[in-house]
Amino acid sequence: MSNENQQILKDLIKLSGLSQKQFAAKHGIEYKKFNHWVTGYRNVSLPTLQLFAFDYEKSIVFEYKFVDL
């Protein structure tokens, strides 16, 4: 899930039209922590991503399917 969350974060940054530093500042997040999320060093939570998406009038929707083990 973390790779998906990392990609969602990158997509939200692109959607915003802001730099990573600007995006972090806009949302009141220390840039070092934010950069760890972007690079995958730390995981960003889905609720945090949902709050970011809400700021841009977007919603995050996941699709799933069952597969045989």
PyMOL Python script that loads the backbone (N, CA, C, O; Angstrom):
from pymol import cmd

cmd.read_pdbstr("""\
ATOM      1  N   MET A   1       0.818  -1.199   0.000  1.00  0.00           N
ATOM      2  CA  MET A   1       0.000   0.000   0.000  1.00  0.00           C
ATOM      3  C   MET A   1       0.858   1.257   0.000  1.00  0.00           C
ATOM      4  O   MET A   1       0.453   2.281  -0.550  1.00  0.00           O
ATOM      5  N   SER A   2       2.028   1.195   0.604  1.00  0.00           N
ATOM      6  CA  SER A   2       2.824   2.417   0.713  1.00  0.00           C
ATOM      7  C   SER A   2       3.245   2.958  -0.644  1.00  0.00           C
ATOM      8  O   SER A   2       3.273   4.174  -0.836  1.00  0.00           O
ATOM      9  N   ASN A   3       3.578   2.072  -1.601  1.00  0.00           N
ATOM     10  CA  ASN A   3       3.931   2.554  -2.934  1.00  0.00           C
ATOM     11  C   ASN A   3       2.759   3.260  -3.591  1.00  0.00           C
ATOM     12  O   ASN A   3       2.943   4.262  -4.283  1.00  0.00           O
ATOM     13  N   GLU A   4       1.554   2.744  -3.378  1.00  0.00           N
ATOM     14  CA  GLU A   4       0.366   3.398  -3.925  1.00  0.00           C
ATOM     15  C   GLU A   4       0.177   4.764  -3.286  1.00  0.00           C
ATOM     16  O   GLU A   4      -0.110   5.742  -3.977  1.00  0.00           O
ATOM     17  N   ASN A   5       0.335   4.835  -1.972  1.00  0.00           N
ATOM     18  CA  ASN A   5       0.168   6.116  -1.278  1.00  0.00           C
ATOM     19  C   ASN A   5       1.221   7.122  -1.732  1.00  0.00           C
ATOM     20  O   ASN A   5       0.926   8.306  -1.899  1.00  0.00           O
ATOM     21  N   GLN A   6       2.435   6.651  -1.928  1.00  0.00           N
ATOM     22  CA  GLN A   6       3.503   7.521  -2.398  1.00  0.00           C
ATOM     23  C   GLN A   6       3.149   8.084  -3.784  1.00  0.00           C
ATOM     24  O   GLN A   6       3.357   9.270  -4.041  1.00  0.00           O
ATOM     25  N   GLN A   7       2.620   7.244  -4.664  1.00  0.00           N
ATOM     26  CA  GLN A   7       2.249   7.702  -6.004  1.00  0.00           C
ATOM     27  C   GLN A   7       1.071   8.673  -5.938  1.00  0.00           C
ATOM     28  O   GLN A   7       1.036   9.656  -6.678  1.00  0.00           O
ATOM     29  N   ILE A   8       0.115   8.405  -5.062  1.00  0.00           N
ATOM     30  CA  ILE A   8      -1.021   9.321  -4.895  1.00  0.00           C
ATOM     31  C   ILE A   8      -0.512  10.687  -4.452  1.00  0.00           C
ATOM     32  O   ILE A   8      -0.968  11.713  -4.957  1.00  0.00           O
ATOM     33  N   LEU A   9       0.428  10.706  -3.513  1.00  0.00           N
ATOM     34  CA  LEU A   9       0.993  11.971  -3.044  1.00  0.00           C
ATOM     35  C   LEU A   9       1.660  12.714  -4.199  1.00  0.00           C
ATOM     36  O   LEU A   9       1.445  13.914  -4.369  1.00  0.00           O
ATOM     37  N   LYS A  10       2.455  12.019  -4.982  1.00  0.00           N
ATOM     38  CA  LYS A  10       3.118  12.650  -6.124  1.00  0.00           C
ATOM     39  C   LYS A  10       2.094  13.204  -7.115  1.00  0.00           C
ATOM     40  O   LYS A  10       2.277  14.291  -7.663  1.00  0.00           O
ATOM     41  N   ASP A  11       1.025  12.459  -7.338  1.00  0.00           N
ATOM     42  CA  ASP A  11      -0.024  12.924  -8.247  1.00  0.00           C
ATOM     43  C   ASP A  11      -0.737  14.161  -7.696  1.00  0.00           C
ATOM     44  O   ASP A  11      -1.088  15.065  -8.454  1.00  0.00           O
ATOM     45  N   LEU A  12      -0.949  14.202  -6.387  1.00  0.00           N
ATOM     46  CA  LEU A  12      -1.590  15.371  -5.773  1.00  0.00           C
ATOM     47  C   LEU A  12      -0.692  16.601  -5.866  1.00  0.00           C
ATOM     48  O   LEU A  12      -1.177  17.711  -6.084  1.00  0.00           O
ATOM     49  N   ILE A  13       0.608  16.407  -5.701  1.00  0.00           N
ATOM     50  CA  ILE A  13       1.543  17.526  -5.846  1.00  0.00           C
ATOM     51  C   ILE A  13       1.467  18.072  -7.269  1.00  0.00           C
ATOM     52  O   ILE A  13       1.395  19.283  -7.477  1.00  0.00           O
ATOM     53  N   LYS A  14       1.484  17.175  -8.235  1.00  0.00           N
ATOM     54  CA  LYS A  14       1.396  17.591  -9.635  1.00  0.00           C
ATOM     55  C   LYS A  14       0.072  18.317  -9.893  1.00  0.00           C
ATOM     56  O   LYS A  14       0.047  19.352 -10.559  1.00  0.00           O
ATOM     57  N   LEU A  15      -1.014  17.776  -9.369  1.00  0.00           N
ATOM     58  CA  LEU A  15      -2.337  18.381  -9.536  1.00  0.00           C
ATOM     59  C   LEU A  15      -2.372  19.797  -8.961  1.00  0.00           C
ATOM     60  O   LEU A  15      -3.025  20.682  -9.514  1.00  0.00           O
ATOM     61  N   SER A  16      -1.673  20.001  -7.859  1.00  0.00           N
ATOM     62  CA  SER A  16      -1.694  21.297  -7.189  1.00  0.00           C
ATOM     63  C   SER A  16      -0.967  22.381  -7.979  1.00  0.00           C
ATOM     64  O   SER A  16      -1.279  23.564  -7.847  1.00  0.00           O
ATOM     65  N   GLY A  17       0.003  21.977  -8.802  1.00  0.00           N
ATOM     66  CA  GLY A  17       0.804  22.956  -9.532  1.00  0.00           C
ATOM     67  C   GLY A  17       1.863  23.620  -8.657  1.00  0.00           C
ATOM     68  O   GLY A  17       2.505  24.583  -9.075  1.00  0.00           O
ATOM     69  N   LEU A  18       2.042  23.107  -7.447  1.00  0.00           N
ATOM     70  CA  LEU A  18       3.008  23.662  -6.510  1.00  0.00           C
ATOM     71  C   LEU A  18       4.273  22.817  -6.497  1.00  0.00           C
ATOM     72  O   LEU A  18       4.264  21.657  -6.910  1.00  0.00           O
ATOM     73  N   SER A  19       5.355  23.411  -6.018  1.00  0.00           N
ATOM     74  CA  SER A  19       6.557  22.618  -5.778  1.00  0.00           C
ATOM     75  C   SER A  19       6.326  21.792  -4.514  1.00  0.00           C
ATOM     76  O   SER A  19       5.369  22.032  -3.778  1.00  0.00           O
ATOM     77  N   GLN A  20       7.199  20.825  -4.267  1.00  0.00           N
ATOM     78  CA  GLN A  20       7.069  20.028  -3.051  1.00  0.00           C
ATOM     79  C   GLN A  20       7.166  20.910  -1.811  1.00  0.00           C
ATOM     80  O   GLN A  20       6.406  20.730  -0.860  1.00  0.00           O
ATOM     81  N   LYS A  21       8.094  21.860  -1.816  1.00  0.00           N
ATOM     82  CA  LYS A  21       8.251  22.753  -0.666  1.00  0.00           C
ATOM     83  C   LYS A  21       7.002  23.609  -0.470  1.00  0.00           C
ATOM     84  O   LYS A  21       6.558  23.802   0.662  1.00  0.00           O
ATOM     85  N   GLN A  22       6.437  24.119  -1.548  1.00  0.00           N
ATOM     86  CA  GLN A  22       5.221  24.930  -1.457  1.00  0.00           C
ATOM     87  C   GLN A  22       4.047  24.099  -0.950  1.00  0.00           C
ATOM     88  O   GLN A  22       3.264  24.558  -0.118  1.00  0.00           O
ATOM     89  N   PHE A  23       3.931  22.887  -1.451  1.00  0.00           N
ATOM     90  CA  PHE A  23       2.841  21.999  -1.037  1.00  0.00           C
ATOM     91  C   PHE A  23       2.938  21.713   0.459  1.00  0.00           C
ATOM     92  O   PHE A  23       1.943  21.796   1.177  1.00  0.00           O
ATOM     93  N   ALA A  24       4.138  21.376   0.923  1.00  0.00           N
ATOM     94  CA  ALA A  24       4.352  21.090   2.343  1.00  0.00           C
ATOM     95  C   ALA A  24       4.002  22.310   3.190  1.00  0.00           C
ATOM     96  O   ALA A  24       3.316  22.189   4.205  1.00  0.00           O
ATOM     97  N   ALA A  25       4.470  23.476   2.778  1.00  0.00           N
ATOM     98  CA  ALA A  25       4.202  24.706   3.534  1.00  0.00           C
ATOM     99  C   ALA A  25       2.716  25.023   3.570  1.00  0.00           C
ATOM    100  O   ALA A  25       2.186  25.429   4.604  1.00  0.00           O
ATOM    101  N   LYS A  26       2.045  24.836   2.440  1.00  0.00           N
ATOM    102  CA  LYS A  26       0.604  25.114   2.372  1.00  0.00           C
ATOM    103  C   LYS A  26      -0.168  24.271   3.383  1.00  0.00           C
ATOM    104  O   LYS A  26      -1.159  24.723   3.956  1.00  0.00           O
ATOM    105  N   HIS A  27       0.298  23.046   3.594  1.00  0.00           N
ATOM    106  CA  HIS A  27      -0.406  22.122   4.478  1.00  0.00           C
ATOM    107  C   HIS A  27       0.206  22.062   5.888  1.00  0.00           C
ATOM    108  O   HIS A  27      -0.180  21.228   6.708  1.00  0.00           O
ATOM    109  N   GLY A  28       1.155  22.951   6.151  1.00  0.00           N
ATOM    110  CA  GLY A  28       1.718  23.053   7.495  1.00  0.00           C
ATOM    111  C   GLY A  28       2.558  21.863   7.925  1.00  0.00           C
ATOM    112  O   GLY A  28       2.576  21.493   9.099  1.00  0.00           O
ATOM    113  N   ILE A  29       3.256  21.265   6.959  1.00  0.00           N
ATOM    114  CA  ILE A  29       4.056  20.077   7.247  1.00  0.00           C
ATOM    115  C   ILE A  29       5.533  20.417   7.075  1.00  0.00           C
ATOM    116  O   ILE A  29       5.927  21.026   6.080  1.00  0.00           O
ATOM    117  N   GLU A  30       6.337  20.023   8.044  1.00  0.00           N
ATOM    118  CA  GLU A  30       7.779  20.238   7.949  1.00  0.00           C
ATOM    119  C   GLU A  30       8.287  19.570   6.665  1.00  0.00           C
ATOM    120  O   GLU A  30       7.948  18.422   6.379  1.00  0.00           O
ATOM    121  N   TYR A  31       9.096  20.294   5.902  1.00  0.00           N
ATOM    122  CA  TYR A  31       9.530  19.785   4.605  1.00  0.00           C
ATOM    123  C   TYR A  31      10.298  18.470   4.717  1.00  0.00           C
ATOM    124  O   TYR A  31      10.127  17.589   3.874  1.00  0.00           O
ATOM    125  N   LYS A  32      11.135  18.320   5.734  1.00  0.00           N
ATOM    126  CA  LYS A  32      11.903  17.073   5.875  1.00  0.00           C
ATOM    127  C   LYS A  32      10.968  15.873   6.000  1.00  0.00           C
ATOM    128  O   LYS A  32      11.185  14.847   5.356  1.00  0.00           O
ATOM    129  N   LYS A  33       9.932  15.998   6.825  1.00  0.00           N
ATOM    130  CA  LYS A  33       8.952  14.918   6.984  1.00  0.00           C
ATOM    131  C   LYS A  33       8.216  14.675   5.666  1.00  0.00           C
ATOM    132  O   LYS A  33       8.012  13.533   5.255  1.00  0.00           O
ATOM    133  N   PHE A  34       7.824  15.760   5.017  1.00  0.00           N
ATOM    134  CA  PHE A  34       7.110  15.657   3.751  1.00  0.00           C
ATOM    135  C   PHE A  34       7.968  14.960   2.703  1.00  0.00           C
ATOM    136  O   PHE A  34       7.487  14.098   1.967  1.00  0.00           O
ATOM    137  N   ASN A  35       9.240  15.339   2.640  1.00  0.00           N
ATOM    138  CA  ASN A  35      10.150  14.729   1.679  1.00  0.00           C
ATOM    139  C   ASN A  35      10.303  13.236   1.934  1.00  0.00           C
ATOM    140  O   ASN A  35      10.449  12.459   0.991  1.00  0.00           O
ATOM    141  N   HIS A  36      10.270  12.830   3.199  1.00  0.00           N
ATOM    142  CA  HIS A  36      10.335  11.395   3.517  1.00  0.00           C
ATOM    143  C   HIS A  36       9.121  10.668   2.943  1.00  0.00           C
ATOM    144  O   HIS A  36       9.238   9.533   2.482  1.00  0.00           O
ATOM    145  N   TRP A  37       7.972  11.308   2.969  1.00  0.00           N
ATOM    146  CA  TRP A  37       6.770  10.706   2.369  1.00  0.00           C
ATOM    147  C   TRP A  37       6.938  10.576   0.860  1.00  0.00           C
ATOM    148  O   TRP A  37       6.628   9.535   0.279  1.00  0.00           O
ATOM    149  N   VAL A  38       7.426  11.632   0.236  1.00  0.00           N
ATOM    150  CA  VAL A  38       7.567  11.646  -1.224  1.00  0.00           C
ATOM    151  C   VAL A  38       8.565  10.601  -1.698  1.00  0.00           C
ATOM    152  O   VAL A  38       8.342   9.935  -2.709  1.00  0.00           O
ATOM    153  N   THR A  39       9.658  10.459  -0.972  1.00  0.00           N
ATOM    154  CA  THR A  39      10.707   9.517  -1.382  1.00  0.00           C
ATOM    155  C   THR A  39      10.427   8.079  -0.949  1.00  0.00           C
ATOM    156  O   THR A  39      11.118   7.158  -1.383  1.00  0.00           O
ATOM    157  N   GLY A  40       9.421   7.878  -0.099  1.00  0.00           N
ATOM    158  CA  GLY A  40       9.087   6.541   0.357  1.00  0.00           C
ATOM    159  C   GLY A  40       9.851   6.104   1.592  1.00  0.00           C
ATOM    160  O   GLY A  40       9.709   4.965   2.036  1.00  0.00           O
ATOM    161  N   TYR A  41      10.663   6.993   2.154  1.00  0.00           N
ATOM    162  CA  TYR A  41      11.399   6.660   3.380  1.00  0.00           C
ATOM    163  C   TYR A  41      10.432   6.421   4.540  1.00  0.00           C
ATOM    164  O   TYR A  41      10.675   5.584   5.409  1.00  0.00           O
ATOM    165  N   ARG A  42       9.341   7.166   4.534  1.00  0.00           N
ATOM    166  CA  ARG A  42       8.256   6.981   5.507  1.00  0.00           C
ATOM    167  C   ARG A  42       6.940   6.887   4.749  1.00  0.00           C
ATOM    168  O   ARG A  42       6.818   7.383   3.629  1.00  0.00           O
ATOM    169  N   ASN A  43       5.959   6.244   5.372  1.00  0.00           N
ATOM    170  CA  ASN A  43       4.649   6.097   4.733  1.00  0.00           C
ATOM    171  C   ASN A  43       3.721   7.238   5.122  1.00  0.00           C
ATOM    172  O   ASN A  43       3.647   7.628   6.287  1.00  0.00           O
ATOM    173  N   VAL A  44       3.026   7.759   4.144  1.00  0.00           N
ATOM    174  CA  VAL A  44       1.990   8.763   4.392  1.00  0.00           C
ATOM    175  C   VAL A  44       0.667   8.010   4.528  1.00  0.00           C
ATOM    176  O   VAL A  44       0.394   7.086   3.762  1.00  0.00           O
ATOM    177  N   SER A  45      -0.148   8.401   5.496  1.00  0.00           N
ATOM    178  CA  SER A  45      -1.395   7.668   5.747  1.00  0.00           C
ATOM    179  C   SER A  45      -2.472   8.047   4.733  1.00  0.00           C
ATOM    180  O   SER A  45      -2.473   9.146   4.177  1.00  0.00           O
ATOM    181  N   LEU A  46      -3.365   7.124   4.515  1.00  0.00           N
ATOM    182  CA  LEU A  46      -4.488   7.383   3.617  1.00  0.00           C
ATOM    183  C   LEU A  46      -5.356   8.543   4.113  1.00  0.00           C
ATOM    184  O   LEU A  46      -5.755   9.373   3.296  1.00  0.00           O
ATOM    185  N   PRO A  47      -5.669   8.644   5.410  1.00  0.00           N
ATOM    186  CA  PRO A  47      -6.449   9.807   5.861  1.00  0.00           C
ATOM    187  C   PRO A  47      -5.755  11.144   5.556  1.00  0.00           C
ATOM    188  O   PRO A  47      -6.423  12.127   5.236  1.00  0.00           O
ATOM    189  N   THR A  48      -4.431  11.181   5.654  1.00  0.00           N
ATOM    190  CA  THR A  48      -3.705  12.409   5.311  1.00  0.00           C
ATOM    191  C   THR A  48      -3.855  12.715   3.833  1.00  0.00           C
ATOM    192  O   THR A  48      -4.083  13.863   3.452  1.00  0.00           O
ATOM    193  N   LEU A  49      -3.727  11.696   3.004  1.00  0.00           N
ATOM    194  CA  LEU A  49      -3.896  11.888   1.561  1.00  0.00           C
ATOM    195  C   LEU A  49      -5.304  12.364   1.232  1.00  0.00           C
ATOM    196  O   LEU A  49      -5.492  13.211   0.359  1.00  0.00           O
ATOM    197  N   GLN A  50      -6.283  11.820   1.928  1.00  0.00           N
ATOM    198  CA  GLN A  50      -7.669  12.228   1.686  1.00  0.00           C
ATOM    199  C   GLN A  50      -7.879  13.700   2.031  1.00  0.00           C
ATOM    200  O   GLN A  50      -8.611  14.403   1.335  1.00  0.00           O
ATOM    201  N   LEU A  51      -7.237  14.167   3.104  1.00  0.00           N
ATOM    202  CA  LEU A  51      -7.331  15.589   3.458  1.00  0.00           C
ATOM    203  C   LEU A  51      -6.686  16.463   2.383  1.00  0.00           C
ATOM    204  O   LEU A  51      -7.234  17.503   2.017  1.00  0.00           O
ATOM    205  N   PHE A  52      -5.533  16.046   1.881  1.00  0.00           N
ATOM    206  CA  PHE A  52      -4.897  16.786   0.793  1.00  0.00           C
ATOM    207  C   PHE A  52      -5.813  16.834  -0.428  1.00  0.00           C
ATOM    208  O   PHE A  52      -6.014  17.897  -1.015  1.00  0.00           O
ATOM    209  N   ALA A  53      -6.364  15.692  -0.806  1.00  0.00           N
ATOM    210  CA  ALA A  53      -7.234  15.616  -1.982  1.00  0.00           C
ATOM    211  C   ALA A  53      -8.459  16.514  -1.819  1.00  0.00           C
ATOM    212  O   ALA A  53      -8.888  17.164  -2.772  1.00  0.00           O
ATOM    213  N   PHE A  54      -9.012  16.550  -0.626  1.00  0.00           N
ATOM    214  CA  PHE A  54     -10.187  17.379  -0.357  1.00  0.00           C
ATOM    215  C   PHE A  54      -9.892  18.851  -0.640  1.00  0.00           C
ATOM    216  O   PHE A  54     -10.756  19.580  -1.129  1.00  0.00           O
ATOM    217  N   ASP A  55      -8.666  19.283  -0.330  1.00  0.00           N
ATOM    218  CA  ASP A  55      -8.277  20.673  -0.590  1.00  0.00           C
ATOM    219  C   ASP A  55      -8.350  21.023  -2.073  1.00  0.00           C
ATOM    220  O   ASP A  55      -8.493  22.192  -2.430  1.00  0.00           O
ATOM    221  N   TYR A  56      -8.252  20.028  -2.922  1.00  0.00           N
ATOM    222  CA  TYR A  56      -8.299  20.234  -4.373  1.00  0.00           C
ATOM    223  C   TYR A  56      -9.602  19.702  -4.970  1.00  0.00           C
ATOM    224  O   TYR A  56      -9.698  19.437  -6.168  1.00  0.00           O
ATOM    225  N   GLU A  57     -10.600  19.556  -4.097  1.00  0.00           N
ATOM    226  CA  GLU A  57     -11.941  19.098  -4.490  1.00  0.00           C
ATOM    227  C   GLU A  57     -11.893  17.764  -5.221  1.00  0.00           C
ATOM    228  O   GLU A  57     -12.585  17.557  -6.218  1.00  0.00           O
ATOM    229  N   LYS A  58     -11.061  16.862  -4.703  1.00  0.00           N
ATOM    230  CA  LYS A  58     -10.916  15.512  -5.250  1.00  0.00           C
ATOM    231  C   LYS A  58     -11.182  14.500  -4.157  1.00  0.00           C
ATOM    232  O   LYS A  58     -11.123  14.814  -2.968  1.00  0.00           O
ATOM    233  N   SER A  59     -11.476  13.281  -4.576  1.00  0.00           N
ATOM    234  CA  SER A  59     -11.662  12.161  -3.661  1.00  0.00           C
ATOM    235  C   SER A  59     -10.809  11.000  -4.160  1.00  0.00           C
ATOM    236  O   SER A  59     -10.618  10.834  -5.365  1.00  0.00           O
ATOM    237  N   ILE A  60     -10.308  10.213  -3.244  1.00  0.00           N
ATOM    238  CA  ILE A  60      -9.489   9.051  -3.601  1.00  0.00           C
ATOM    239  C   ILE A  60     -10.367   7.814  -3.532  1.00  0.00           C
ATOM    240  O   ILE A  60     -11.005   7.544  -2.515  1.00  0.00           O
ATOM    241  N   VAL A  61     -10.391   7.067  -4.629  1.00  0.00           N
ATOM    242  CA  VAL A  61     -11.220   5.865  -4.715  1.00  0.00           C
ATOM    243  C   VAL A  61     -10.311   4.700  -5.098  1.00  0.00           C
ATOM    244  O   VAL A  61      -9.523   4.795  -6.039  1.00  0.00           O
ATOM    245  N   PHE A  62     -10.431   3.611  -4.362  1.00  0.00           N
ATOM    246  CA  PHE A  62      -9.657   2.411  -4.659  1.00  0.00           C
ATOM    247  C   PHE A  62     -10.571   1.346  -5.246  1.00  0.00           C
ATOM    248  O   PHE A  62     -11.722   1.194  -4.838  1.00  0.00           O
ATOM    249  N   GLU A  63     -10.038   0.627  -6.196  1.00  0.00           N
ATOM    250  CA  GLU A  63     -10.724  -0.527  -6.735  1.00  0.00           C
ATOM    251  C   GLU A  63      -9.988  -1.762  -6.239  1.00  0.00           C
ATOM    252  O   GLU A  63      -8.770  -1.746  -6.059  1.00  0.00           O
ATOM    253  N   TYR A  64     -10.734  -2.817  -6.023  1.00  0.00           N
ATOM    254  CA  TYR A  64     -10.086  -4.035  -5.567  1.00  0.00           C
ATOM    255  C   TYR A  64     -10.723  -5.233  -6.245  1.00  0.00           C
ATOM    256  O   TYR A  64     -11.825  -5.151  -6.788  1.00  0.00           O
ATOM    257  N   LYS A  65     -10.016  -6.334  -6.202  1.00  0.00           N
ATOM    258  CA  LYS A  65     -10.558  -7.587  -6.706  1.00  0.00           C
ATOM    259  C   LYS A  65      -9.958  -8.712  -5.885  1.00  0.00           C
ATOM    260  O   LYS A  65      -8.871  -8.578  -5.322  1.00  0.00           O
ATOM    261  N   PHE A  66     -10.669  -9.809  -5.826  1.00  0.00           N
ATOM    262  CA  PHE A  66     -10.171 -10.985  -5.125  1.00  0.00           C
ATOM    263  C   PHE A  66      -9.417 -11.855  -6.132  1.00  0.00           C
ATOM    264  O   PHE A  66      -9.818 -11.995  -7.287  1.00  0.00           O
ATOM    265  N   VAL A  67      -8.323 -12.428  -5.661  1.00  0.00           N
ATOM    266  CA  VAL A  67      -7.566 -13.363  -6.484  1.00  0.00           C
ATOM    267  C   VAL A  67      -7.369 -14.648  -5.702  1.00  0.00           C
ATOM    268  O   VAL A  67      -7.341 -14.643  -4.471  1.00  0.00           O
ATOM    269  N   ASP A  68      -7.234 -15.729  -6.415  1.00  0.00           N
ATOM    270  CA  ASP A  68      -6.986 -17.008  -5.771  1.00  0.00           C
ATOM    271  C   ASP A  68      -5.575 -17.046  -5.213  1.00  0.00           C
ATOM    272  O   ASP A  68      -4.637 -16.520  -5.812  1.00  0.00           O
ATOM    273  N   LEU A  69      -5.441 -17.687  -4.039  1.00  0.00           N
ATOM    274  CA  LEU A  69      -4.120 -17.825  -3.420  1.00  0.00           C
ATOM    275  C   LEU A  69      -3.417 -19.052  -3.918  1.00  0.00           C
ATOM    276  O   LEU A  69      -2.291 -19.329  -3.504  1.00  0.00           O
TER     277      LEU A  69
END
""", "prot")
cmd.dss("prot")
cmd.show_as("cartoon", "prot")
cmd.util.cbc("prot")
cmd.orient("prot")
